Amino acid sequence: MRYTDIAIIGGGLAGSTAAAMLGRAGIPTVVIDPHQVYPFDFRVEKIGGDLQLARFASTGLAESVLRSATLDGENWIARFGHLLDRQPSRQYGIMYDALIAAIRAEIAAPAEFICDKVVNVATSSERQRLVLSGGEEISGRLVVLANGLNVGLRRMLGIERLVTSVCHSISIGFDFVPVGRPAFPFAAMTYFSERPSDRIPYITLFPVGNRMRANLFTYRPADDPWLRAMRRNPVETLNAALPRLRRLTGEFDVAGDIKIRPADVYVSTGYRQAGVALVGDAFASTCPVTGTGTDKVFTDVAQLCNVHIPAWLSTDGMGEEKITAFYDDPVKTECDAWSNAKAFDFRQVSIGTTPYWQAQRWARFLGYLGRGWLRRLYSPPAAASAARPASRFRQHPHAADRV
């Protein structure tokens, strides 16, 4: 039997971040994950915005981890084939496996990583017992369940999932490359849907190393033939859905694999139990269109590791009343409610057809247009040009390779 204070199940974004934070705090911790090197996973591909970066900073890891990411510096906002604004931007592009590797590099004693799979878990108000597939057993004061979409261990504890919106949205990821010229004219761009009938809220283009990455979002059922068309003929399908996008990008191609990920919106039930705390997607999901899933992870782990775990370890036991304090934490509950509301509001403002939602779309369009006009009015052209980083994205050598 191996003894520790905190046993974290799952070494993705939430679990690895929590392990690194607890190790820095001097709290004996083990994080268990079956992947020694995290494999490619189409999940978080960028971190950005003042609020999200502030939440990342609250973990104490942002400065070191973001050295592995690519800062865009400026983001074009566009719709109907027109450039509305050139916003100063703090978006950092990084593939999910590289992000996890950078966070795991920050895990230090007394925290440690165990490459194995948890096959059994038993909890109580005192100590928790884990059994690994290799036969090892771990006893910890607290189990942090951070294994994302995996439901097996949660059901073992009687924790179920309530789906509030099936296939709420679908995310599509691919590399976006210029054709007939060496580079794109922008460092990053967010291009909003031209018609609600296309069921596309936006496509975002952003740098990851020397690649231009595209994340396209859609509100369609998982069996929609449009998704097969997008996989087989991505350029033609994208041009049909966003016909004026090429006014800004020029001719483009799609390189490499196309990743398609449907997302349900759900929340766990029966989770108020002694000895175990759920964080990130293990507790509740949100819609990837909003980009708030990362906010929820950083908020969960920051509140749990900075506020609650140190207080819990200062007294005996790990009863339900302690765990409840985390779930009722006002910072956590506010972030959860904000993220969930945004998931449904963004869907309606993108595809809603009532006069109210049509007015909301036009208000957003005019808001971006007005801010862009004011920025051009008060920013000298030379200064604005100097602030934009030079584009470094070249034509991909395998632009014709599609999946």
C-alpha angles and dihedrals in degrees: 000000000000116000126210140150099237127027114191118197110205129033101213125109097305098039098044092045091051092048093051092049095048092047090054088050091055095246115144105244139165123198115199123202131152093228119077087188112029110241126227111287126175099233132101110012101166141025119204152135127076095267096048092045090050089053090049090049089055088067091059092232105089100091095053098037096048090059084079093054134080119245114213099197095200134036124200116219113207145166136168089019091297128117106234103177143354103218123195101243140200100192118144116202117208132149114245097245091051090048092053091047091053092049094046089053086066094057108109138164134325080036117067139181122235119195102214143094126258109229100172137025131183123184136195140161090271117032134359126221126212127187118203126209090247091060098256118134126211127199117199137168091229135020117210109200107209102150096123117211095002108115103181100090093039091056089048085062094044094255114141135185125242110204110209096178123020114216089353091175142348125227122207122193130191144138115270116210135183121244123212096005136061102246149000118262093235137060092217137348140194111203117190126214118276096209131021089221089070088064091218117129095190148312119236123204118195140157125262108178107307093339131091107224124202126204112188120187129200139176102222137124115268092247096050110137087222089075092056089049090050091053095046101037107016100163095049093043093048093047090052092051097042103023096170097049090094091064086075104027100037117215112339142180135206118238132198128349124354111220119203121190125178115205130206121201109229144152129208123247130203092027099130096101137136118262101013135081125189121214136182118351090350086071103034139336133222135195115283089216089074095050090221098119090087090050089055093050095049092045093049096049095040093053093041097047101033100039117016109032095053089050093046094050092053091072135041124270135023102236129167092262090064094048091047090060089065095049090047094046105133093220091053096043092048092052092046093050093046092050094047094048091048091054092061097036093052091052092052095045088051102047107008114123102195118109090252095058092041088055090049091054092050091046090055091047093050091044092056091043092051094048090049092050091050092047091053091045095053101031117077110233093235092054093046091050092049091051092058115088116228114260112252100183117120132187108285113244090224099042092137094056106101137164 
